[in-house]
């Protein structure tokens, strides 16, 4: 019959096991950018948790647009979002206000003031509204401008949902998301003014420069309807090439 382990041996083994678990916990850390928790069984909370991922989706969309369209306005918009995130990081580490205690172990170490999600989404919405009503061609028919109103209202609703989700899921306090929205609106307004008044007049020179031609950068400032222009241009080019192919076959 095997001898049973002594209490001292069992205690040493238990201490070694708990120490190993502590080492594993110290080595692993969650990516808070895409890690969102919600209460199990709370469908509304699950929906809000998904809405918290909208900033990540927007960033992926911007990168995709920049790669395939090379438009200078899109690049400046995305650059503004990146600068806004840097500003948020600076403010968080300057103010150093903790996030609310949620009664469970937090999987992040960031500070909470101001909310980065709230600041991001309100910067995006503010810049989008200014861009649509100032940069995009304005029609004289209300029905033609109806889509602009719908986009602005939809953007405001999405921004409100994302902001509320951070409070509902207890990642931030109300004051943290409120100041995030204030900073986001202010930064978005200032950045649009800077791009519209300072950078936009330089776009033709940038696009026509050797570096701009190398990377095929586009300046669509003087084109009133970009989508319609690209559609008609591609359709005309396709028809022209089709006629050439048809004439070659008939010879």
N, C-alpha and C positions, 0 to 999 in steps of 0.2 A: 504494500500500500504506500502511495507517494506521500511524502511529508508535506503538510500544509505550509503555506507561506506564513512567515511571521508578520505581525502587525507593522513592524518597522519596514519590512520589504514591501508590503502593500502600500504603505504611506509614501515610500520613495517612488514607487511606480505611478501612484496617483499624481504626485507632484510633477513627475516627468511628463505625464500625459497632459496635464493642465498647462504646463509650460510650453509643450509643443503646440497646443491649441492657441495659446497666446501669440506664439511666434507666427502661426498661420494667419491669425487675425491681423497681426501687424504688417504682414506682407501683402495682404489683399486690400484693395481700395476701389470703390465704385466710381464710375465716370458720371458725375452728377449732371453733366450736360444732357444725357439721354436717359438717366435713371430717375423715374418718377414713381412714387408710391401712392396708393390709394387704399381705402378701407375695403377689405374683401366683401363682396356682395353689394357694394355701392355702385350702381350703374351710372348714376350722375357723376360720381367722383371719377369713375373710369373714363367717362367722356371728357371731363375736365383735364384728366391726366394726359389724354391723347392731345387735347388742345395745347397743352404745355410744350409739345414737340413742334409746334408750328414754326418757331424761330429756326430750328434746325432744318426744316423743310424749305424755308425761304432761302437759307444760305446755300443749300444744295441747288435750288432753282437758279440762284444768281450765278453760281459757278458754271452751271450748264449754259445759261444764256451768254455769259462772257466767252466761253469757249467756242460756241457755234455762231454768235452774231458779232462779237468784237465791237459793240457799240460803246462809245465813250460815255454817254449818259448813264448806261447801265453800270459801267465800271466805277464811275464816281458815286453812284448810289451805293454800291457794295462797299466801296472804300469808306464812305461815311458810316455804314453799319459797323465796320471793323474799328474805326476810330471811336465810335460810341461805346463799343465793348471795352476798349482800353480805358475810356473815361470812367466807365462803371467799375472796373477793377481798381482804378486809382481811388475813387470815392469810397469804395467798400473798405479798403485798407487804410484810408485816412480816418473815416468815421468809426470803423471797427465795432459796429453794433451787431450783437448776436441775433441769430434767428430764433423764432419762438420755440419753446420746449414742447415736444409733442408726446412725451411719455414713452418714447422708445429710442433706441440708439440711432443717431443720425449717421448717414453714410457719406457725409461731406464735412468739410471744415471751413467752407467759405463763410464770410460775414453776410449779413442780410440787408444792410442799408447802403444804397437803394436796391430794389429788386432788379436783377439783370433782365429777367423776362419782361417785366413791365416797361423798363426803359427801352429795350429793343423793339418791342411791338409798337410802342407809341412813337418812337423815332421813325419806324417804317411807315406807319399810317400817316403821320404828319407830312413826311416827305412825299408820299404818294399823292396826298390830296393837293399839295402845292404843285406837284408835277402835272397832274391831270388838268387842273384849272388854269395854269399859267403856261406850261410848256406845250401841252397838246393843243392842236388846232381847235378853236372854238367855233361851233356852228351857230347859225342864227335861228335854227328851229329847235324848239324845246324837246321834241321827240328824239332828235339826233343827239342831244346832250343828255338824254335820260340815262344812258349807260354810265355816264360819269357820276351821276347822283347815286346810282345803285352801287357802283364800286366804292365810293366814299362812305356810304352808309354801311355797306358790308364790311369794309375795313375797320370802321369804328366799332361795329358789333364784335368782330373777331378780337380786336384789341381789348375790349371790355371783358370778353369771356376769358382770355388768357390772363388778364390781370386778376380777375375774380378767382380763377383756379388756384393761383398761388396762395391766396388767403384761405380758401376752402380746404385745400389740401394741407394747410398749416406749415407751408414752407416759408411764409413771410407774414408779418403783421400788416394791418391796414395802412399804417403810416409808411411802411417800407415800399409797398406797391404804389402808394399815392405819390411819394417823392420820386419813385422811379418813372412814373408817368410824367411828372413835371419836368424832370431832367430830359426825358426822351423827347417831349414836345419842343422844349427850348432848343435842344441840340439839333433836332431835325429841321426846325425853322432856320436856325443860323447856318446850317450846312447847305440847305437849299439856296439861301441867299448868296452864299459864297460861290457855289457852283454856277448859279444863274448869272451873277454879275461879274465874276472874275474868271472862272474857268471856261464857260461856254464860248466867249469870244476867241479863245485860244484853240478851240477844237479844230477849226479848218486848218490851222498851221500844223497841229499835231498829226491830223489824219494824212496830210500831204507830205509830211516829212519822210525821209528815208526809213526811219525806224517805224513810223506808222504804216508805210507801205509794206515793210517787211512782215509786220504782224497783222496786216490787213485790217487796220482799225477803221471804224466807220464814224462819220459825223452825220447824224440825221436831223440836225437842228432845223434846217430849212424845209424839211419834208413835212407837210401838214398831217397826212394820214400815212403813217409808216406801214401799217399792215396792208392797206389797200395798194400802196406803191409797190411793196414787195410782191403782192399777189399778181398785180397787172404786169409787172416787169418779168416775173418768172413765166407767166402765161404767154406773153408776147415772145419771149426768147424760145420757149418750147415750140410755139407755132412756127416761128422762123426756121428753127432747125428741122422741124418736121417737113416743111416745104422743100428744104434743101435735100433731105433724104429722098423725098418723093420724086424730085426732079432728076436726081442721079439714077434712080431705078428706071425711070422712063427713057433715059438715053441709051 
